[in-house]
């Protein structure tokens, strides 16, 4: 939920993109269309999408999970990086938003890699667990309603295999998490979530200041 990496000047940010971003045309077109959407602030930054794609390639991931799709930039980034037999289970509650995602997945030729579940994400995650899919996912990306972050994380931790990775967006929350007295409810939720992960010995942890902050939790 950040158009560019937090805290960088426009000049520095533009240089970062010019020196590193390799954005396929299909992703650029999706990003530009989404920029005119009323919910455009929910779009991940392009350098973040590229980083997610790099992570799944480094891991050799084949089976991945996404909680929060919006118009599909992050899922398309990951799908393009997956091998031909790779799969994404993508969770979102909005048929309207994901209709844009479906259109671009189809144009990119990756629609068969993405299993979109339009339903409350907790229901989908619980169903995956009930279906015996615990410890079968290589990678999970969480970027949805913040009130349920802890619930999404706990389910995802069960679903990813040992050595699997959970990436969680918006953990720096526009920098507001640095201020304990900030009365904003989501700020307090994100501070509590960050503290939980910092103490969680079930994972190896790193927080990367890309986009609006991305926590990386590698399951032991």
N, C-alpha and C positions, 0 to 999 in steps of 0.2 A: 504494500500500500504506500508506494512512494515513487514519484516519477523519476527521481534520480537519487544517487547516493547522498545520504544525510551529511550535512556539514561542509560540503565542498563548494567553493566559489564557482560561478558559472564558467569562468575561464579554465579553471582546473578540471572541472567536470567535463567540459567539452574536449579538453586534451585527453583525458582518460578514455573517452569514447573513441576519439580519433586514433589513439594508439593501441586499442585493444578490441573494440567491438567488431565482431564479424557477424552481422545480423542478416540472415537470409531475407530475401525480398518479401516472402510470405509473412514473416514475423513483422517486418517493418510496416507492411500494409495493415496488419491487425493492430499494431500499436497506434498507428495514425488514426484508424477508425475509432479505436477506443478513446483516444484523446478528446473526441467530441461527445463522448457518452456522459450522461449526468453523474455517473459513478466513477469517472475517470481516475479519481484518487486511489481507487482500489487496484489499479494496474501495477504489476511489479515493474521495476526498472529494467531496461534492456540488458544492462550489464549483469543484473541479478539472474535473469533468464539464462544468459550465457553461462554463468557460474553454475547453476543447477545442472545444465546440460553437461558441463565438464565433470561435475561430481558423479553423475550416473555413468559416464564413460570411464572414469577412473576406476569405479567399482565393478565394471562389467555387469551393471544391473540389467535384469530382464523383467522383473515384476515390481511395479511401483504403485504408490498410492498418493492421491492428492485430495486434500480436504480444503475445499474452496476453489472454484474454477473461474468464476466471473466470466470474462469473454475469452478465456482460454490461452493467454499468452504463455504462462508457465507450463501448462500441460503440452502445448505445441512445442515449446523449446525442448522439453524432456522427450516427447515422442519422436522428434526428429533425431535425437541422439541415441535412442534405443535401437537395438538390432532388429531385424525384420520380425523375429518372433517375440519381441518385447511387448509388454502390456502395461497399461495404466488403469487402475480403478479410480475413477474421478467422481468426487462427491460434491454436490451443490443442491441448493433448494430452489434455484430460479431457472425455470424453463426458458424465460425470456432472455436472460443474460447468456445462458449456455447455447441458445440458438445461434448466436454470433460465433461462439466457439465451434459448434458443429460445422458451420459453413466453412471456416478456415481449416479445420481438420480435414474436411473432405477435399478442399482445394490442394492441400499439401500432400494428400495421399496417405494420411496416417490414421484415418477414422477407424480402421479395423484394429488399431492398437489400443483404442481408448474405449473403455467400458464406463459410460456415464451413468451414474445413479442419481436421478433427480428425486431427492428425499432428504429428510433431516440426516445429517452426516452421522450422528451417534447411532441412529437406527441401522444405517448401512454398515458401520464399523462393527456393531454388535452382531449383525447378521453374518459378516465375514468370520468372526470368531466362532459363532455357533456352527458355521459350516466347516469348521476344522482348518481354517487358514492361518492360525497362529504360527508365527515364526516362518512364514513363507515369502514375505516381501523383502526385497533388497533395500528399498528406499521409500521414504514418505516425506511429503512436503505439506505443511500445515499453514494455511493463510485464510482464515475464516473468522467467524465471530469470536471476539476475544474472551467473552464470558465463559466459553467452553474450551478454552485452550488446554487447561489441565486435563479435562476429560478426553479431548482428542489425543493429547500426548500419551496418556495412559493406555488407551486402546491401541494407538500406533506402536507403542513399545511392545505390546503383546504380539502385534502382527508382524513386525520386522524380525528377521532372523538375527542370531548373534553375529556381530560384524556388520549388521545393517545400520543404515543412517537415517535419522530423522532431522529434517531441516524445518525450522519454524521462523516465520517472517514477523516483522514488526516488533521485535523484542526491545528495541531502543525507543520506540513510540515517539518519534520526532524530538528525541532528546529529553522528553519530560520525565522519564524514569529516573533521571539523575537528581530529581528534586523530591525528597521524601514527603514534603508538606503539600505537594501539588494535590488539590482536592479532586481532580478529575477521576472519575470512577475507573475508566479503562487504564489510566496511568497506574492506579493502585493495583489493578488486576495484573498488569504486566510486570510490575515490580515483584509481586508475590510469585508469579510464575518464574521469573528469572531467579529468585532466591531458591525456589524449589529445585530447579535444575542445577544450580550451583552446589546443592547439597546431595544430589542424586548420585549415589555410588554405583548405580546400575549401568551408567553410561560414562564414556569419555566425552568431555565437553569443550567446545570452543565457541565464542561469540565473535562473529565477523561483522565489522561495520560497513556492510554493503547494503544498498537500498536503505531501508529503515531499520536495519539490524537483523542479522540472521543467526540464530543459534543452531549449532550442529551437534547433535547428540549421537554418538556411536555406541550401539548396544554392546555391552560386554559379553 
